[in-house]
């Protein structure tokens, strides 16, 4: 599970190596990456909303 999270985070910022990407396609399950990706996007959006609300309340 840790390798899936590392792969998702690397994909979010665009720094995943070709070797790791190939390993993900051969050894990982697609469903794990999809679920982790959806959770990652939800957390990212929640963080953006939180930051915007903090900035707007401070102004």
Secondary structure, DSSP 4 states (H G I P E B T S, - for coil): -HHHHHHHHHHHHT---HHHHHHHHHHS-HHHHHHHHHHHHHHHHHHHHHHHHHHHHH-
